[in-house]
Structure formats: structure tokens, C-alpha cells
Amino acid sequence: MLPIFAAVLASTTYAPVDGLDFSNRTGAIDAKFTNGIELRYEVFLPESAHYTPELIQKAIYESTVNSMFEIQKVFPLERQCSESSDNFLEIYEISGEDLNDSSRFPEKYVGNQSENRGPLLGYYDPRPYESKVDAIVLSDHGNKENYKIVVHEIAHYWYNTYCLARHTEMTSEEFALKIVGESQWQ
């Protein structure tokens, strides 16, 4: 069962979204999966949200199941990076304009509108200087695309949580694209 939204102005410590409206938030959600895999997260949505908690929850579930299937091909699932275990994930919906604003998300960190790719649709930020709190930022592109964006960004989260860069030649982007390719809405 999904929590009921609290209609309060969300205060956030995530600087790139500071000052934006997040009048709807889910409160902390503890998602549990097979093999003892857990994910704690909270969703922050504007008043005119396009994402729903149900869509996000369904995409998180599918991305997690597919990610764990791929990860266990590399090593046992109990081998998370010690510094990444017990993370809390904050998920924000913002406008595409704000997501691609280089003053909020500088090019040197996220590659906004670089020559070989278009504007960002979503962004996973491991927030390495903020212990145990990661962020995913999403922008609206219609339900089917929104679902795939969540699947993609959650795959980046699991790639980082399991330190796959240490164990495979596959990049985080390659891993996320593979997981999206396996999703139901591909």
C-alpha cells in the first residue's frame, strides 16, 4: 500500500532543487525485495506532478529485480559496497528546463546538453559528499517514457551501490541501458 501524500512544502537539503515547489511528498518508503534487498526512499513532487507514486514504485520494483539478476551474474548479492549500504534515496520531479539548467546541474558533473547527447531526462546523483543520501531527479516526458526514466536512474543507483565499476567493464550508462532494454515498456 502506498502512503498518502502530505501536502506540505518540502524542505530539502539537496541544493540543486532548492527553492522549487515540492508540495507533495510520500514520506519515507521501505521497499523490500527478495534476497534481503531493501531500498528506502522518498518521493518529492510538485503540485502539478506528472509522475505518480504508483508509477515510480512499479518502475523501482522492475529495475531492482532486473538489476539484481544482472548483478548476481558478476558476484553474490550480499557484496554491496560498505560505504553505500543503507543509503536513503530522494526522488524529485522537476521541469525539464530546471533539470537542464547549468546553474543547478553544472555541465562538469552531469554533461548537460553535451555535443553527443540531448537534454537530460533524468539524473542520478550519488552525492558522495553527503553520506548515505542519494538523489534522482526526473522530468516529465509522458507515462511510458517516465517509466523508462525511473527504471534507468534506479539502475544507476544499483550500479553504484554494488560498485560494479570495480567488477565489470560495463559502464554505469551501459548497465542502465541494458536494464531499460529488459523493462516491460521497452
Disulfide bonds with the S-S distance in Angstrom:
Cys81-Cys163 1.43
